[in-house]
Amino acid sequence: MNLERRFPMFGRWRIKQTDQIQTKNVSKSLSDNMIYIQKSFNQSSDLKTRSFQFIKQEGLLVYLETVCDLEKIQTNVLVPISKLTGNNTTIDKLITSTRLESSNDLDYSIDQMLRGYCLLFMEDNENAFIFNASKINSRSPDEPSNEKVVRGSHSGFVENLDTNLNLIRTRLANRQLTIEYMEIGTESNTRTAVVYMKGLANEQVLSCLKERMQSISSDMLFSPGYLEEFIEDEPFSPFPQTLYSERPDRVMAHLMDGKIAIFTDGSSDVVIAPVTLFSFFQSPDDYNSRVYAGSFFRLIRFVSFIVALTFPALYIAIVAFHFEVIPNEIVVLVKHSVESVPFPPLIEAMIMAFTIELIREAGVRLPTPIGSTIGIVGGLIIGDAVINAGLISNMMVIIIAITAVSSFTVPSYEMSTSIRLLTFPLMVSAASLGFLGMAFSLMFIIGHLCKLESFGTPYFATLAPLTIRDLKDSFVRFPVWMFNRRPQETRAKNMQKQGRNREWDDEE
């Protein structure tokens, strides 16, 4: 597939040429090297040095104590030097660190110091020895709070890139698993890793993704959210075009489907691309449960998606324009609920929707014990108060409460936020033209979903374009032994996922 022809924006993602900078070479003089390093770090107080004698030759050890482990320095360098008895050895053989290299580029060596490496200079030697002594302060890989499961793995990614890659390597012990490092941010130099399966990932999608990442010109990469806005196809679309996950098992499953994962140092979120709309409604619990249970819960999520998107607008359209569709048994109850309210249904819904968002935002920002109290007590008190005051009808409180609960059932936080945002324009269209306004708005949303792409992959697949075979894992899931081929939208190089299973059942 020609990506430039499929979407013209591909031609805009070009690697920017940078001016060549004259590099500083390592000097034979220890004092000259130290002066240049001190000047580079602006006389920073955490820059430490240690002089030593090695076979009648002066040596200098330079490191940043805030990112280096002093015990590693002691074990890897200082102790071996103090125990040296013979004269027939070299300094590189004496250092016991597994990550050791030699370079005559002083600027490169200084950049490595920022990552926890130590520099070792020898008098009359034009090379600097660089060895790893980084300090690792990472939390344990506990289960992420926003992707909890009932059964299955309960480990999650942390903020350390090396730890996260270790979790993937441990789970996916395959020589085809490829990791490519990149540094993004002209000032922050944030380490990122592009992870994919060499024999599965589509080469054009991979090339497109790496080209977009290399074209980023920014001072820093604060979080994966920064990265997403730089590389996604339609940054102004309300729908997320990359999937976030903090679960190693979920990332492994997507890698085996031929997708690409982007790890960022300092964040526990992993960016997965390309994705479709159905990817945001899948949960590891679907595959850890029985077929009927997993299909039922996934179907509930899609129903909740429709309810959260259309329920307030549907109520507004019925009350304002189409009162006749209400059954006779409950028409009196609805009439009694809305007749004393001074506001039209749209203003009612807006007030309650904003109130729910305020309570949710307050619950997130406050400490956990207080936040849960605000969410429960605040909702009950405010809901009861506005009904007793006659400002909001009790039917509207019920509608907004059902809408809020439905939006929280979506496993992806980004998709849940998109649904809540789209509720407001739908309510306005329903208040303007009733069912006709809702129909126009839903047609616009569906048309946008059909047009949207994620790195050349149709966002609304497997419905547009329709792929009957991939419906096995869309609204419901079939038994896993029926997933013989990978999803078509991934465009994996090897579409065969597994062979024919349960042959013993045919023999019986």
C-alpha positions as CSV (number, residue, x, y, z in Angstrom):
1,M,0.0,0.0,0.0
2,N,1.4,3.4,-0.9
3,L,0.9,5.6,2.2
4,E,1.6,8.8,0.3
5,R,-1.2,8.1,-2.1
6,R,-3.6,6.8,0.7
7,F,-3.3,10.0,2.7
8,P,-1.5,13.1,1.5
9,M,-0.3,14.2,4.9
10,F,2.3,11.5,4.8
11,G,4.4,13.7,2.5
12,R,4.6,16.4,5.1
13,W,6.4,14.2,7.7
14,R,10.0,14.7,6.7
15,I,13.1,14.5,8.8
16,K,14.5,18.0,9.4
17,Q,18.1,18.4,8.5
18,T,20.1,19.8,11.4
19,D,23.3,21.8,11.1
20,Q,26.5,19.9,11.8
21,I,28.0,20.8,15.1
22,Q,31.7,20.8,15.7
23,T,32.4,18.1,18.3
24,K,34.9,18.5,21.1
25,N,37.5,15.7,21.3
26,V,38.9,14.3,24.5
27,S,42.2,16.0,25.5
28,K,45.3,14.3,26.9
29,S,45.2,16.8,29.8
30,L,42.9,15.9,32.7
31,S,42.5,19.5,33.7
32,D,41.4,20.6,30.2
33,N,38.7,17.9,30.1
34,M,37.5,18.8,33.6
35,I,37.3,22.5,32.8
36,Y,35.2,21.7,29.7
37,I,32.9,19.4,31.7
38,Q,32.4,21.9,34.5
39,K,31.6,24.6,31.9
40,S,29.1,22.3,30.2
41,F,27.3,21.7,33.5
42,N,27.5,25.3,34.6
43,Q,29.5,24.4,37.7
44,S,26.6,22.3,38.9
45,S,27.0,21.1,42.6
46,D,26.1,17.5,41.9
47,L,29.1,17.1,39.5
48,K,31.7,15.1,41.4
49,T,35.2,13.9,40.7
50,R,37.6,11.4,42.1
51,S,41.3,11.3,41.4
52,F,43.3,8.0,41.5
53,Q,46.6,6.5,40.6
54,F,46.8,3.6,38.1
55,I,50.3,2.1,37.5
56,K,52.1,5.5,37.9
57,Q,49.5,7.2,35.8
58,E,47.1,9.8,36.9
59,G,43.4,9.1,36.4
60,L,40.1,11.0,36.9
61,L,36.7,9.7,37.6
62,V,33.8,12.1,36.8
63,Y,30.1,11.5,37.5
64,L,26.8,13.1,38.6
65,E,25.9,12.0,42.0
66,T,22.2,12.6,41.5
67,V,21.8,10.0,38.8
68,C,24.6,7.6,39.7
69,D,24.7,4.8,42.2
70,L,27.8,5.3,44.4
71,E,27.9,1.7,45.4
72,K,28.2,0.7,41.7
73,I,31.1,3.1,41.3
74,Q,32.8,1.7,44.4
75,T,32.3,-1.9,43.2
76,N,33.1,-1.5,39.5
77,V,36.1,0.8,39.6
78,L,37.5,1.9,42.9
79,V,37.7,-1.5,44.6
80,P,39.3,-3.3,41.6
81,I,41.9,-0.4,41.4
82,S,42.7,-0.7,45.1
83,K,43.2,-4.4,44.8
84,L,45.5,-4.2,41.7
85,T,48.8,-6.0,42.3
86,G,50.3,-6.5,38.8
87,N,51.4,-4.0,36.1
88,N,50.4,-6.0,33.1
89,T,46.7,-4.9,32.8
90,T,44.7,-2.1,31.3
91,I,42.1,0.1,32.7
92,D,39.3,-1.2,30.4
93,K,40.0,-4.8,31.6
94,L,39.9,-3.6,35.2
95,I,36.4,-2.1,35.1
96,T,33.8,-4.8,35.9
97,S,30.7,-3.0,34.4
98,T,28.9,-4.9,31.7
99,R,28.2,-1.6,29.8
100,L,31.6,-0.2,28.9
101,E,32.7,1.7,25.9
102,S,35.4,4.0,24.8
103,S,35.0,7.3,22.9
104,N,37.1,10.3,22.0
105,D,34.0,12.5,21.6
106,L,33.8,14.6,24.8
107,D,30.3,16.0,24.0
108,Y,28.9,12.5,23.5
109,S,30.5,11.4,26.8
110,I,29.0,14.3,28.6
111,D,25.5,13.4,27.2
112,Q,26.0,9.9,28.6
113,M,26.6,11.3,32.0
114,L,23.1,12.6,32.1
115,R,21.9,9.0,31.8
116,G,23.8,7.7,34.8
117,Y,27.1,6.9,33.1
118,C,30.5,7.7,34.6
119,L,33.5,9.0,32.7
120,L,37.0,7.8,33.4
121,F,40.0,9.8,31.9
122,M,43.6,8.8,31.9
123,E,46.5,11.2,31.6
124,D,48.0,11.2,28.0
125,N,45.0,9.2,26.7
126,E,42.7,10.7,24.1
127,N,39.8,8.3,24.9
128,A,37.3,8.5,27.7
129,F,36.0,5.2,29.2
130,I,32.3,5.3,29.7
131,F,30.6,2.8,32.0
132,N,27.1,2.5,33.5
133,A,26.5,3.2,37.1
134,S,22.9,4.5,36.9
135,K,20.7,4.7,39.9
136,I,17.3,3.0,39.4
137,N,14.4,4.3,41.6
138,S,11.3,2.6,40.2
139,R,8.2,1.3,41.9
140,S,7.2,-2.3,41.7
141,P,5.2,-3.4,38.6
142,D,1.8,-3.4,40.4
143,E,-1.5,-3.7,38.6
144,P,-2.6,-0.4,36.9
145,S,-5.5,1.2,38.7
146,N,-7.4,2.0,35.5
147,E,-7.0,-1.4,33.8
148,K,-7.9,-3.8,36.6
149,V,-9.0,-7.4,35.7
150,V,-10.6,-10.1,37.7
151,R,-8.5,-13.0,36.3
152,G,-5.1,-13.0,34.6
153,S,-1.9,-11.1,35.1
154,H,-1.8,-8.3,37.8
155,S,1.4,-6.7,36.7
156,G,1.8,-3.3,35.1
157,F,4.4,-1.0,33.6
158,V,6.3,1.5,35.6
159,E,8.1,4.8,34.8
160,N,11.4,3.2,34.0
161,L,12.0,2.3,30.4
162,D,14.4,-0.5,31.0
163,T,12.0,-2.2,33.5
164,N,9.2,-2.0,31.0
165,L,11.2,-3.5,28.2
166,N,12.2,-6.2,30.6
167,L,8.6,-7.0,31.2
168,I,7.9,-7.3,27.5
169,R,11.1,-9.4,26.8
170,T,10.2,-11.7,29.7
171,R,6.7,-12.3,28.3
172,L,7.6,-12.5,24.7
173,A,10.8,-14.6,24.5
174,N,11.1,-14.3,20.7
175,R,14.2,-13.4,18.7
176,Q,11.9,-11.5,16.2
177,L,11.0,-9.0,18.9
178,T,12.8,-5.8,17.8
179,I,13.6,-2.7,19.9
180,E,14.7,0.6,18.3
181,Y,15.8,3.4,20.6
182,M,15.2,7.1,19.7
183,E,15.8,10.4,21.6
184,I,13.1,13.0,21.2
185,G,13.2,16.5,22.6
186,T,16.1,18.9,21.8
187,E,16.5,19.8,25.5
188,S,15.0,16.9,27.4
189,N,16.5,14.1,25.2
190,T,13.8,11.7,26.3
191,R,14.5,8.1,25.5
192,T,11.8,6.3,23.6
193,A,11.7,2.8,22.2
194,V,9.8,1.5,19.2
195,V,8.9,-2.2,19.8
196,Y,7.6,-4.5,17.1
197,M,7.8,-8.0,15.8
198,K,10.1,-8.1,12.8
199,G,8.3,-10.7,10.8
200,L,4.8,-9.4,11.5
201,A,4.7,-5.6,11.6
202,N,3.9,-3.9,8.3
203,E,7.1,-2.2,6.9
204,Q,5.3,0.8,5.5
205,V,3.4,1.5,8.7
206,L,6.7,1.1,10.7
207,S,8.6,3.4,8.3
208,C,5.8,6.0,8.5
209,L,5.7,5.9,12.3
210,K,9.5,6.3,12.7
211,E,9.6,9.1,10.1
212,R,7.0,11.0,12.0
213,M,8.8,10.5,15.3
214,Q,12.1,11.6,13.9
215,S,10.5,14.8,12.4
216,I,9.4,16.0,15.9
217,S,11.2,19.3,16.7
218,S,10.3,20.2,20.3
219,D,12.2,21.1,23.4
220,M,10.8,18.2,25.4
221,L,8.6,15.2,25.3
222,F,6.6,15.5,28.5
223,S,4.4,12.5,28.2
224,P,3.0,10.0,25.6
225,G,0.2,12.6,25.1
226,Y,2.7,15.0,23.6
227,L,3.9,12.2,21.3
228,E,0.4,11.3,20.2
229,E,-0.4,14.8,19.0
230,F,2.7,15.0,17.0
231,I,2.3,11.7,15.1
232,E,-1.5,11.1,14.7
233,D,-3.3,11.7,11.4
234,E,-6.1,13.9,12.6
235,P,-5.2,15.8,15.8
236,F,-8.5,17.7,15.9
237,S,-10.6,14.6,15.8
238,P,-12.5,13.9,19.0
239,F,-11.6,10.2,18.8
240,P,-8.2,8.9,19.9
241,Q,-6.2,7.3,17.1
242,T,-3.7,5.5,19.3
243,L,-4.4,3.1,22.2
244,Y,-2.8,3.5,25.6
245,S,-2.1,0.6,27.9
246,E,-0.2,-0.1,31.1
247,R,-0.6,-3.9,31.0
248,P,2.3,-6.0,29.6
249,D,-0.1,-8.8,28.6
250,R,-2.3,-6.4,26.5
251,V,0.7,-4.9,24.8
252,M,2.1,-8.4,24.0
253,A,-1.2,-9.4,22.4
254,H,-1.2,-6.3,20.1
255,L,2.5,-6.9,19.2
256,M,1.6,-10.5,18.1
257,D,-1.2,-9.1,15.9
258,G,1.4,-7.1,14.0
259,K,1.0,-3.7,15.7
260,I,3.7,-1.4,17.0
261,A,4.3,-0.2,20.6
262,I,6.0,3.0,21.7
263,F,7.6,3.1,25.1
264,T,8.6,6.4,26.7
265,D,11.1,6.8,29.6
266,G,9.3,8.4,32.6
267,S,5.8,7.2,31.7
268,S,4.0,3.9,32.4
269,D,1.7,4.4,29.4
270,V,2.5,2.6,26.2
271,V,1.3,3.9,22.9
272,I,-0.1,1.2,20.5
273,A,-0.7,1.8,16.8
274,P,-2.4,1.4,14.4
275,V,-5.8,0.8,16.1
276,T,-9.4,0.7,15.2
277,L,-12.6,1.7,17.1
278,F,-13.1,-1.8,18.3
279,S,-9.7,-1.9,20.0
280,F,-10.9,0.5,22.7
281,F,-13.7,-1.8,23.8
282,Q,-11.6,-4.9,24.3
283,S,-10.4,-6.0,27.7
284,P,-8.1,-8.8,28.9
285,D,-11.1,-10.1,31.0
286,D,-12.9,-10.9,27.7
287,Y,-10.3,-13.6,26.9
288,N,-9.9,-14.8,30.5
289,S,-13.6,-15.5,30.9
290,R,-15.8,-18.0,29.2
291,V,-16.9,-17.3,25.7
292,Y,-20.5,-16.4,26.6
293,A,-19.5,-14.2,29.6
294,G,-16.8,-12.4,27.6
295,S,-19.1,-11.8,24.7
296,F,-21.9,-10.5,27.0
297,F,-19.6,-8.1,28.8
298,R,-18.2,-6.7,25.6
299,L,-21.7,-6.3,24.2
300,I,-22.6,-4.4,27.3
301,R,-19.8,-2.0,26.6
302,F,-21.0,-1.3,23.1
303,V,-24.6,-0.7,24.4
304,S,-23.2,1.6,27.1
305,F,-21.3,3.5,24.3
306,I,-24.6,4.1,22.5
307,V,-26.4,5.0,25.7
308,A,-23.7,7.4,26.9
309,L,-23.7,9.1,23.5
310,T,-27.4,9.4,22.7
311,F,-29.4,9.1,26.0
312,P,-29.5,12.8,27.0
313,A,-30.1,13.9,23.5
314,L,-32.9,11.3,23.0
315,Y,-34.6,12.5,26.2
316,I,-34.4,16.2,25.1
317,A,-35.8,15.4,21.7
318,I,-38.7,13.5,23.1
319,V,-39.7,16.1,25.8
320,A,-39.2,19.1,23.5
321,F,-40.5,17.7,20.1
322,H,-41.9,14.2,20.2
323,F,-43.9,13.8,23.4
324,E,-46.3,11.5,21.6
325,V,-43.7,8.6,21.6
326,I,-43.9,8.2,25.4
327,P,-46.1,5.3,26.4
328,N,-49.4,6.3,28.0
329,E,-48.5,4.5,31.2
330,I,-45.7,6.9,32.0
331,V,-46.7,10.0,30.2
332,V,-48.3,11.4,33.4
333,L,-45.1,10.8,35.4
334,V,-42.9,12.6,32.9
335,K,-45.4,15.5,32.6
336,H,-45.5,15.9,36.3
337,S,-41.7,15.8,36.5
338,V,-41.1,18.5,33.9
339,E,-44.0,20.9,34.3
340,S,-42.6,22.7,37.3
341,V,-39.1,23.1,36.1
342,P,-38.3,26.7,35.0
343,F,-35.6,25.7,32.5
344,P,-36.0,24.1,29.1
345,P,-34.7,20.5,28.8
346,L,-31.4,21.5,27.1
347,I,-30.4,23.9,30.0
348,E,-31.4,21.2,32.5
349,A,-29.2,18.6,30.8
350,M,-26.3,21.1,30.5
351,I,-26.4,22.0,34.2
352,M,-26.5,18.3,35.3
353,A,-23.8,17.2,32.8
354,F,-21.5,20.0,33.9
355,T,-22.2,19.1,37.5
356,I,-21.3,15.5,37.0
357,E,-18.1,16.6,35.3
358,L,-17.2,18.9,38.2
359,I,-17.8,16.1,40.7
360,R,-15.7,13.7,38.6
361,E,-12.9,16.2,38.2
362,A,-12.9,17.0,41.9
363,G,-12.8,13.4,42.8
364,V,-9.7,12.9,40.6
365,R,-7.8,15.9,42.0
366,L,-8.5,15.3,45.7
367,P,-6.8,12.5,47.8
368,T,-8.3,9.1,47.4
369,P,-10.3,8.9,50.7
370,I,-11.7,12.4,50.2
371,G,-12.3,12.0,46.5
372,S,-14.5,8.9,46.9
373,T,-16.5,10.7,49.6
374,I,-17.0,13.8,47.3
375,G,-18.1,11.5,44.5
376,I,-20.8,9.7,46.5
377,V,-22.0,12.3,49.1
378,G,-21.6,15.2,46.7
379,G,-23.7,13.5,44.0
380,L,-26.5,12.5,46.4
381,I,-26.7,15.9,48.1
382,I,-26.6,17.9,44.9
383,G,-29.1,15.6,43.2
384,D,-31.5,15.7,46.1
385,A,-31.2,19.4,46.6
386,V,-31.8,20.5,43.0
387,I,-34.9,18.2,42.8
388,N,-36.4,19.6,46.0
389,A,-35.7,23.1,44.8
390,G,-37.6,22.5,41.6
391,L,-34.6,23.5,39.4
392,I,-34.1,20.1,37.8
393,S,-36.6,17.3,37.1
394,N,-36.0,13.9,38.7
395,M,-36.2,12.3,35.3
396,M,-33.3,14.4,34.1
397,V,-31.2,13.4,37.1
398,I,-31.9,9.7,36.3
399,I,-31.0,10.3,32.6
400,I,-27.7,12.0,33.4
401,A,-26.8,9.4,36.1
402,I,-27.4,6.5,33.6
403,T,-25.3,8.4,31.0
404,A,-22.4,8.9,33.4
405,V,-22.4,5.3,34.5
406,S,-22.5,4.1,30.9
407,S,-19.5,6.2,29.9
408,F,-17.4,4.7,32.8
409,T,-17.9,1.2,31.5
410,V,-15.6,1.8,28.5
411,P,-12.2,0.3,29.2
412,S,-10.3,3.2,27.6
413,Y,-10.2,6.5,29.4
414,E,-9.5,8.4,26.2
415,M,-12.6,6.9,24.5
416,S,-14.7,7.5,27.5
417,T,-13.7,11.2,27.5
418,S,-14.5,11.5,23.8
419,I,-18.0,10.1,24.4
420,R,-18.7,12.6,27.1
421,L,-17.6,15.5,25.0
422,L,-19.7,14.4,22.0
423,T,-22.8,14.3,24.2
424,F,-22.9,18.1,24.3
425,P,-23.2,18.8,20.5
426,L,-25.7,16.0,20.3
427,M,-27.9,17.6,23.0
428,V,-27.8,20.9,21.1
429,S,-28.8,19.3,17.8
430,A,-31.6,17.4,19.6
431,A,-32.9,20.6,21.2
432,S,-32.8,22.4,17.8
433,L,-34.4,19.8,15.4
434,G,-35.5,16.9,17.6
435,F,-35.0,13.4,16.1
436,L,-34.0,15.0,12.7
437,G,-31.1,16.9,14.4
438,M,-30.0,13.7,16.2
439,A,-30.0,11.9,12.9
440,F,-27.9,14.5,11.2
441,S,-25.4,14.6,14.1
442,L,-25.1,10.8,14.2
443,M,-24.7,10.6,10.4
444,F,-21.8,13.2,10.7
445,I,-20.2,11.1,13.5
446,I,-20.5,7.9,11.5
447,G,-19.1,9.6,8.4
448,H,-16.2,10.9,10.3
449,L,-15.5,7.4,11.7
450,C,-15.6,6.0,8.2
451,K,-13.1,8.6,6.9
452,L,-10.8,8.5,9.9
453,E,-7.5,6.5,9.7
454,S,-4.8,5.4,12.1
455,F,-1.5,5.2,10.2
456,G,-3.3,4.2,7.0
457,T,-5.6,1.7,8.8
458,P,-9.4,2.4,8.5
459,Y,-10.6,3.4,11.9
460,F,-14.1,1.9,11.5
461,A,-12.9,-1.5,10.4
462,T,-14.2,-4.1,10.4
463,L,-17.5,-2.4,9.5
464,A,-16.1,0.0,7.0
465,P,-14.7,-1.7,5.0
466,L,-16.7,-4.7,6.0
467,T,-14.6,-7.8,6.8
468,I,-16.8,-10.7,7.8
469,R,-14.0,-12.8,9.1
470,D,-12.8,-10.2,11.6
471,L,-16.3,-9.9,13.1
472,K,-15.3,-12.9,15.2
473,D,-13.6,-10.5,17.6
474,S,-15.6,-7.3,17.3
475,F,-19.0,-6.9,19.0
476,V,-18.7,-10.3,20.6
477,R,-15.8,-12.7,20.7
478,F,-15.7,-16.2,19.3
479,P,-13.6,-19.0,20.9
480,V,-9.9,-18.3,20.7
481,W,-9.3,-21.5,18.8
482,M,-11.2,-20.0,15.9
483,F,-8.8,-17.0,15.5
484,N,-6.8,-18.7,12.8
485,R,-5.8,-15.4,11.1
486,R,-4.7,-12.0,12.4
487,P,-7.1,-9.0,11.9
488,Q,-7.1,-7.7,8.4
489,E,-6.7,-4.1,9.5
490,T,-3.2,-4.7,11.0
491,R,-1.9,-5.6,7.5
492,A,0.6,-7.9,9.1
493,K,3.2,-9.5,6.9
494,N,2.2,-13.0,8.1
495,M,-1.6,-13.2,8.5
496,Q,-1.6,-16.8,9.7
497,K,-1.9,-16.8,13.4
498,Q,-2.4,-20.4,14.3
499,G,-3.1,-23.7,12.7
500,R,-6.2,-25.9,12.9
501,N,-7.0,-26.8,16.5
502,R,-9.3,-29.2,18.2
503,E,-8.7,-32.0,15.7
504,W,-9.1,-34.5,18.4
505,D,-12.8,-33.3,18.7
506,D,-13.3,-34.2,15.0
507,E,-11.9,-37.7,15.5
508,E,-14.3,-38.4,18.2
